[in-house]
Structure formats: C-alpha cells, structure tokens
Amino acid sequence: MSLEDDLTEVKRRLEELARSVIQLERNLARQREEKPVPMAVGRPDGLVTISDTPYDSTLWTDSDDEGLGARDRRAP
C-alpha cells in the first residue's frame, strides 16, 4: 500500500467513526426521551464508612514512620 492509500483508508475510517458517534448520540437521546434513567439513591456499592473515633494506639506499636525510618535509629 502506498502512503496515499493509507491516508485514504484513515480518512474513510474516521468518517465511519464520526457517523457511528452521531448514531450513538441519537440512540442515547431517544432512550432518554423514552425512559428516564433513575438517579442512584443511597451509598454506591464499594464505599465503606470510616468511623471518626480514634484508633487504638496499640495498632501502631512497632511500626516505622513511613518514609522516616525506624523510631530508634537515626537517619543517615
């Protein structure tokens, strides 16, 4: 294939893509007119509520400060 053939093919595919996007937009608009999409109510799946109460300090016993190294050692 020559460069001209490649460019012609790219142009054809871009035009096809544009037609597909226009058709998709029309279909979505038609669906919204026929049946409105219900809004989500409540908490979405996958979200977890985190309590505001303080954590038990024993959870952090023997832990290093992230990025600072161990508590009983000096940084270089």
C-alpha positions, 0 to 999 in steps of 0.5 A, a space after each residue: 500500500 502506498 502512503 496515499 492509500 493509507 491516508 485514504 483508508 484513515 480518512 474513510 475510517 474516521 468518517 465511519 467513526 464520526 457517523 457511528 458517534 452521531 448514531 450513538 448520540 441519537 440512540 442515547 437521546 431517544 432512550 432518554 426521551 423514552 425512559 428516564 434513567 433513575 438517579 442512584 439513591 443511597 451509598 454506591 456499592 464499594 464505599 465503606 464508612 470510616 468511623 471518626 473515633 480514634 484508633 487504638 494506639 496499640 495498632 501502631 506499636 512497632 511500626 516505622 514512620 513511613 518514609 522516616 525510618 525506624 523510631 530508634 535509629 537515626 537517619 543517615 
